[in-house]
Every structure is written in structure tokens, then in C-alpha cells.
Amino acid sequence: MKTLLTLLLMACAGAATSDTVRLCGVEWPPFTYAENGNIESGISFRIYQEAFRRLGMSFEAHALPWPRCLRLVELGHYDAVIDNADLEPFVAGSHPTASYPLAIYVLADFPVDDFSWDFMRRKRIGMVRGYDYTPTIAAFEGWRPRYFTTDEQMLRVLQAGRIDYALGDLYSVPILSERIGIEIKRLRPLVDSTNLYLVFNADRADLMRRYDAVIGQMIEDGTLDAIYLEFMPLTYSDVMRLNDGTHAGFD
């Protein structure tokens, strides 16, 4: 038993000092696209490619269930979580690389077009298990959440009519709904939004600071704007202006 424990500790220590950074997250189009358990493309993937290239490092990114990814980063088995809010116990820099505007989605023929907190009281709503929703959303106890493993699973249940409402973001839900062949609409206005970061295990704070400095350079030299335009008709600067806390432009 002691030998096994020693080997595990050595493996963890080796991972922490390696020039290969270990990341985990979920498939979240257009920011991350996964194949065979590996995240291999998307806005965030391209950002990390360039950032770690500038740092003289490589990275690997694995698609895992969200709660498992959070736990493994907290334990130090992975270095950072892809596209998460700046929440404890993780550490993040001052430069977000994405935003997370959330809305209520319904089937296209649903008779209501407007969102309000009062309207959602006692309603059964789809959410994804383990996601770090904003404090405003987490504090609302008026609705009746039904939890799913992924956004796609949640939308399939919406399509089947087993829930009437799904809480999802403006970026991935339209892509996923087209993938599975479901006609939906978004209730307006938005529910809430927050900025997202590559958030690191607390013991990797030095790497986080070096990475964040490079992201700042990539914002200044227009690299993030160019990467965004590879995947959507908005630049990074556009998205950050839209997500300034007022939600202006999203609706």
C-alpha cells in the first residue's frame, strides 16, 4: 500500500512540474469541440494553443463530466478548468476569455415570449448538473429544477415535451438545437450573464499569472479578436462589450 501511495504522489508531483499543462472541461460549442474524450478545437482551444505556445509550453485538454472536472482540478490531478467563472477554490486572472449569457429556451410554438422571475415560479426547468450558475440564478428557489448531464441531453428532453423550459447560453444552445433537429425560441430578456476564465488549481497560481499576462498581450495585439472571428461573426471585443453587466445588445 505504501508503494502504491508513493507512486501516486510521485505521479501527481510530476504532473505539477511538467511543461505539459493538463486542462479539462466539457464540450461547449463554439468554444470547445470534443472528439473521443479530447477537446480538439473551438475558440477557447485556439486561445490556449496560442497562449501556451507563447509560454513555451504544451497542453492537453480532456472532456469530462463537469463535476468530475472541477473535483480533479481541485485535487491537483488537472491544472485548470476550461471556461469557468472566477469562483473558489480556483484562481483566475484579470482577463476573461469568454462570457456566459444565460436565457430560458422553449419550443418554437410555446405561447409565451417573455421571461420574468415571477413567471418562472413553480415551473419545471432543465439545468445541467454541476454547472456553476450565477449567484442570482443559484439564489432563486421559485422554480423546480430538473438536472441533466449535458446541455444536449437537456434539449432532447425539451424536444420530447418532458420539460417546458431549459436554461442555456446564447452560444451553444442554437448550435446544439440545430444538431439534434429541434426548433426553439429564446424568452427575452436574458436571465443573467457572467465572464469566464481558464481557472487554475490554487497551487498553480504562478502559472495562472504568467498565462494571464499572455492573454492580456493577445487582447492588445488583436489575437483574441481574430480567433473569435474564426468561429462567430463577433470579435472578442464585441462580446466583452455586450457582457458589460447591462446585457445591452444581447436582446
Phi, psi and omega per residue, in radians:
M1 nan -0.723 3.130
K2 -1.097 -0.688 3.138
T3 -1.103 -0.759 3.128
L4 -1.092 -0.768 3.141
L5 -1.090 -0.729 3.124
T6 -1.072 -0.754 3.127
L7 -1.096 -0.706 3.127
L8 -1.122 -0.755 3.136
L9 -1.132 -0.683 3.114
M10 -1.141 -0.675 3.127
A11 -1.112 -0.750 3.131
C12 -1.131 -0.736 -3.141
A13 -1.115 -0.692 3.105
G14 -1.096 -0.707 3.126
A15 -1.112 -0.644 -3.079
A16 -1.215 -0.452 -3.079
T17 -1.818 -0.028 -3.090
S18 -1.246 2.678 3.031
D19 -1.388 -0.096 3.046
T20 -1.656 2.015 -3.118
V21 -1.503 2.332 -3.104
R22 -1.788 2.093 -3.121
L23 -2.075 2.665 3.010
C24 -2.456 2.758 3.129
G25 -3.077 -2.881 3.092
V26 -2.034 2.866 3.008
E27 -1.234 2.138 -3.092
W28 -2.484 1.423 -3.110
P29 -1.130 2.504 0.052
P30 -1.621 0.260 -3.073
F31 -1.460 -0.609 3.074
T32 -2.481 2.344 3.022
Y33 -2.140 2.321 -3.052
A34 -2.017 2.619 3.040
E35 -2.565 2.243 3.136
N36 0.928 0.693 3.068
G37 1.447 -0.017 3.133
N38 -1.998 2.389 3.009
I39 -1.445 2.127 -2.934
E40 -2.199 -0.113 3.118
S41 -2.835 3.131 -3.133
G42 2.008 2.966 -3.102
I43 -1.019 -0.914 -3.093
S44 -1.119 -0.721 3.115
F45 -1.015 -0.790 -3.139
R46 -1.139 -0.664 3.095
I47 -1.068 -0.796 -3.133
Y48 -1.166 -0.655 3.088
Q49 -0.927 -0.873 -3.086
E50 -1.272 -0.717 -3.106
A51 -1.094 -0.822 -3.112
F52 -1.297 -0.457 3.013
R53 -1.078 -0.771 3.131
R54 -1.149 -0.489 3.090
L55 -1.459 -0.062 -3.106
G56 1.252 0.517 -3.095
M57 -2.224 2.822 3.014
S58 -1.978 2.947 3.109
F59 -2.542 2.766 2.968
E60 -2.225 2.511 -3.061
A61 -2.291 2.150 -3.090
H62 -1.983 2.466 3.055
A63 -1.548 2.085 -3.114
L64 -2.324 2.740 2.964
P65 -0.946 2.425 -3.000
W66 -0.961 -0.871 -3.136
P67 -1.044 -0.644 3.137
R68 -1.159 -0.749 3.110
C69 -1.033 -0.839 3.131
L70 -0.995 -0.786 -3.106
R71 -1.137 -0.741 -3.101
L72 -1.203 -0.579 3.052
V73 -1.237 -0.713 3.102
E74 -1.041 -0.657 -3.129
L75 -1.404 -0.184 3.121
G76 1.595 0.086 3.100
H77 -1.304 -0.454 2.949
Y78 -2.129 2.761 -3.083
D79 -1.499 -0.583 -3.013
A80 -2.745 2.718 3.087
V81 -1.764 2.316 -3.137
I82 -1.396 2.276 2.989
D83 0.952 1.136 3.080
N84 -2.179 2.773 3.033
A85 -1.220 2.795 -3.138
D86 -1.389 1.490 -3.054
L87 -2.253 2.579 3.029
E88 -1.134 2.620 0.163
P89 -1.601 0.298 -3.065
F90 -1.629 2.957 3.110
V91 -2.174 2.522 -3.126
A92 -2.428 2.815 3.134
G93 -1.497 -2.838 -3.087
S94 -1.712 -0.046 -3.070
H95 -2.005 1.809 3.046
P96 -1.176 2.674 3.088
T97 -2.001 -0.072 3.130
A98 -2.728 3.003 3.018
S99 -2.258 2.904 -3.059
Y100 -2.369 1.316 3.110
P101 -1.413 2.149 -3.022
L102 -1.916 2.487 -3.124
A103 -2.504 2.891 3.012
I104 -1.613 2.245 3.102
Y105 -1.955 2.514 3.121
V106 -2.388 2.954 3.044
L107 -1.127 2.655 -2.996
A108 -1.015 -0.530 -3.096
D109 -1.638 0.202 -3.139
F110 -1.126 2.401 -2.980
P111 -1.345 0.011 -3.115
V112 -2.035 2.481 -3.137
D113 -2.029 -0.248 -2.988
D114 -1.973 2.465 3.055
F115 -1.698 2.422 2.900
S116 -2.618 2.650 -3.140
W117 -1.100 -0.684 -3.136
D118 -1.123 -0.687 3.137
F119 -1.074 -0.549 -3.048
M120 -1.449 -0.053 -3.140
R121 -1.100 2.301 3.115
R122 1.196 0.149 3.108
K123 -1.490 2.545 3.087
R124 -1.521 2.115 -3.015
I125 -2.238 2.442 3.095
G126 -1.449 2.358 3.058
M127 -2.446 2.908 -3.134
V128 -1.778 2.249 -3.083
R129 -1.061 2.243 3.045
G130 1.572 -0.200 3.134
Y131 -1.121 2.503 3.080
D132 -1.538 1.459 3.102
Y133 -1.234 2.848 -3.066
T134 -1.134 2.767 3.123
P135 -0.963 -0.640 3.132
T136 -1.092 -0.771 3.137
I137 -1.209 -0.778 -3.112
A138 -1.088 -0.524 -3.089
A139 -1.425 -0.274 -3.093
F140 -1.404 2.114 -3.098
E141 -1.934 0.182 -3.046
G142 -1.376 -0.436 -3.121
W143 -1.691 3.082 -3.094
R144 -2.059 1.620 -3.074
P145 -1.183 2.517 2.929
R146 -2.148 2.130 -2.949
Y147 -1.695 2.503 3.139
F148 -2.241 2.882 -3.097
T149 -1.344 -0.643 -3.112
T150 -2.426 2.879 3.051
D151 -1.099 -0.676 -3.123
E152 -1.119 -0.743 3.093
Q153 -1.066 -0.733 3.119
M154 -1.051 -0.755 -3.136
L155 -1.192 -0.575 3.097
R156 -1.159 -0.635 3.100
V157 -1.233 -0.647 3.032
L158 -1.059 -0.774 3.121
Q159 -1.042 -0.656 -3.124
A160 -1.348 -0.121 3.106
G161 1.422 0.250 -3.127
R162 -1.526 -0.186 2.894
I163 -2.409 2.756 3.129
D164 -1.785 -0.321 -3.031
Y165 -2.367 2.518 3.079
A166 -2.368 2.313 3.096
L167 -1.638 2.030 -3.103
G168 -2.616 3.029 -3.069
D169 -1.669 2.841 -3.046
L170 -1.219 -0.367 -3.046
Y171 -1.523 -0.969 -2.971
S172 -1.430 -0.580 -3.042
V173 -1.062 -0.802 3.087
P174 -1.063 -0.647 3.121
I175 -1.161 -0.812 -3.117
L176 -1.186 -0.647 -3.134
S177 -1.144 -0.641 3.070
E178 -1.188 -0.655 -3.139
R179 -1.070 -0.720 -3.061
I180 -1.680 -0.075 3.062
G181 1.360 0.831 3.109
I182 -2.127 2.320 3.112
E183 -1.633 2.093 -3.054
I184 -2.269 2.971 2.967
K185 -2.476 2.796 -3.100
R186 -1.822 2.282 3.014
L187 -1.309 2.505 -3.128
R188 -2.056 2.549 0.066
P189 -1.439 -3.038 3.062
L190 -1.062 2.728 3.034
V191 -1.381 -0.858 -3.120
D192 -3.044 3.001 3.052
S193 -2.694 2.794 3.113
T194 -2.671 2.814 3.058
N195 -1.467 2.665 -3.131
L196 -2.165 2.667 -3.051
Y197 -2.437 2.921 2.795
L198 -1.450 1.904 -3.052
V199 -1.775 2.383 -2.964
F200 -1.876 2.685 2.899
N201 -0.958 2.452 -3.046
A202 -1.020 -0.509 3.128
D203 -1.303 -0.146 3.138
R204 -1.856 0.498 -3.084
A205 -1.060 -0.621 3.139
D206 -1.130 -0.769 3.075
L207 -1.086 -0.717 3.113
M208 -1.002 -0.778 -3.105
R209 -1.154 -0.693 3.105
R210 -1.168 -0.738 3.090
Y211 -1.077 -0.784 -3.093
D212 -1.111 -0.642 3.102
A213 -1.098 -0.697 3.112
V214 -1.167 -0.703 3.092
I215 -1.050 -0.716 3.074
G216 -1.009 -0.736 3.094
Q217 -1.114 -0.712 -3.106
M218 -1.198 -0.515 3.039
I219 -1.204 -0.809 -3.094
E220 -1.128 -0.679 -3.074
D221 -1.560 0.073 3.048
G222 1.506 0.070 -3.112
T223 -1.095 -0.757 -3.132
L224 -1.130 -0.674 3.076
D225 -1.027 -0.775 -3.105
A226 -1.154 -0.694 3.131
I227 -1.129 -0.762 3.118
Y228 -1.009 -0.730 -3.088
L229 -1.195 -0.250 3.027
E230 -1.220 -0.380 -2.983
F231 -2.156 -0.308 -3.113
M232 -2.684 2.838 -3.115
P233 -1.463 0.484 3.081
L234 -2.297 2.521 3.041
T235 -1.503 2.943 3.013
Y236 -0.986 -0.764 -3.129
S237 -1.075 -0.701 3.091
D238 -1.030 -0.832 -3.076
V239 -1.123 -0.710 3.137
M240 -1.168 -0.612 3.084
R241 -1.186 -0.663 3.115
L242 -1.177 -0.508 -3.068
N243 -1.782 0.711 -3.055
D244 -1.476 0.162 -3.124
G245 1.819 -0.303 3.128
T246 -1.717 -0.271 -3.045
H247 1.145 0.188 -3.129
A248 -1.044 2.294 3.124
G249 1.762 -0.509 3.108
F250 -1.279 -0.476 -3.097
D251 -2.010 nan nan
